[in-house]
Structure formats: structure tokens, C-alpha cells
């Protein structure tokens, strides 16, 4: 059992070098994919954020316009509601 293993050791070394090269290429590929996916996710998040901001601005504008119209149509009711709200807030703050 004292055979010459130098050829087999050479084959193992060659296989290990090939494996090392394949792992390096795989690592580079995974890194490139991850960077690409991160950029795509960042772009999608940015687009969704801008859409959400636009929707919020539109909703705020609609609410403000509706409130202004309601106040113009019913000024006495608006004043009474504001006064009542002021009384409630004042009463709550006085309890502290």
C-alpha cells in the first residue's frame, strides 16, 4: 500500500483550483445580481414614495377645499363647532 499518489494529488490540486475559480466567479455573479436588485428596489421605492407624496398632497388639497367650502356655506355652524371644540380642549387641559 505504498503506491505513488503524486498523480492523484495533482488531480486533487487541479480540482481544488478549479473549485476556487468557480467559487470566485459565482461570488462575483451573486454580487452583481444583488447590486442590480438593490438598485431596482431603490428605484421602485423612490417611485412609490413620489406617488404617495402626490396622493397625500391631492388628498390634503381636496380636504382643505372641502373645509373652506363648508365654512363659506355655513359660517355660523363653523364658528359654533370651533367654539365647542375649543371648550372641549380647554376642559381636557384644565383636568391636568
C-alpha positions in Angstrom: 0.0 0.0 0.0 2.9 2.3 -0.5 1.7 3.4 -4.0 2.6 6.6 -5.8 -0.1 9.1 -5.1 1.5 12.1 -6.8 -0.8 11.9 -9.9 -3.8 11.7 -7.7 -2.6 14.6 -5.6 -2.0 16.6 -8.7 -5.6 15.9 -9.8 -6.9 16.9 -6.4 -5.0 20.1 -6.5 -6.2 20.8 -10.0 -9.8 20.1 -8.9 -9.4 22.4 -5.9 -8.0 25.2 -8.1 -11.0 24.8 -10.5 -13.4 24.9 -7.5 -11.7 28.0 -6.2 -12.1 29.7 -9.6 -15.7 28.6 -9.9 -16.5 30.0 -6.4 -14.8 33.3 -7.2 -16.9 33.6 -10.4 -20.0 32.6 -8.5 -19.3 35.2 -5.9 -18.9 37.9 -8.5 -22.1 36.9 -10.2 -24.1 36.9 -6.9 -22.6 40.3 -6.0 -23.6 41.8 -9.4 -27.1 40.3 -9.1 -27.5 41.7 -5.6 -26.4 45.2 -6.7 -28.7 45.1 -9.6 -31.6 44.0 -7.4 -30.8 46.7 -4.8 -30.8 49.4 -7.5 -34.1 48.2 -8.9 -35.7 48.1 -5.4 -34.3 51.5 -4.6 -35.8 52.9 -7.9 -39.2 51.2 -7.2 -39.2 52.6 -3.6 -38.5 56.1 -4.9 -41.3 55.9 -7.5 -43.8 54.7 -4.8 -42.7 57.4 -2.4 -43.2 60.1 -5.0 -46.7 58.6 -5.8 -47.6 58.5 -2.1 -46.5 62.1 -1.7 -48.6 63.2 -4.7 -51.6 61.3 -3.3 -51.2 62.9 0.1 -50.9 66.4 -1.4 -54.0 65.8 -3.5 -55.9 64.5 -0.5 -54.8 67.5 1.6 -55.8 69.9 -1.1 -59.3 68.3 -1.5 -59.8 68.3 2.2 -58.8 71.9 2.6 -61.1 72.9 -0.3 -64.0 71.0 1.1 -63.5 72.6 4.5 -63.3 76.1 3.0 -66.5 75.5 1.0 -68.3 74.2 4.1 -67.2 77.2 6.1 -68.4 79.6 3.4 -71.7 77.8 3.1 -72.3 77.5 6.9 -70.3 80.2 8.7 -72.4 80.2 11.9 -72.2 76.4 12.3 -68.5 76.5 11.6 -68.0 79.1 14.3 -70.1 77.2 16.8 -68.2 73.9 16.0 -64.9 75.7 16.5 -66.1 77.2 19.8 -67.3 73.8 21.0 -64.1 72.2 20.1 -62.2 74.9 22.0 -64.3 74.3 25.1 -63.6 70.6 25.0 -59.9 71.0 24.5 -59.9 73.6 27.3 -61.8 71.3 29.6 -59.4 68.5 28.9 -56.4 70.6 29.5 -57.8 72.0 32.8 -58.1 68.5 34.2 -54.4 68.1 34.2 
